[in-house]
């Protein structure tokens, strides 16, 4: 009985963490996009001086 509860709790935790792991990848991608936009703006500002 105790082993079944342990397995169920482990599965519940893993299922609960799945959206968080996906969010990390999304946040990292958004950070790269914002960084690329900043580099483009800086580059354009330096070339128009």
Buried (B, 14 or more C-beta within 10 A) or exposed (E): EEEEEEEEEEEEEEEEEEEEEEEEEEEEEEEEEEEEEEEEEEEEEEEEE
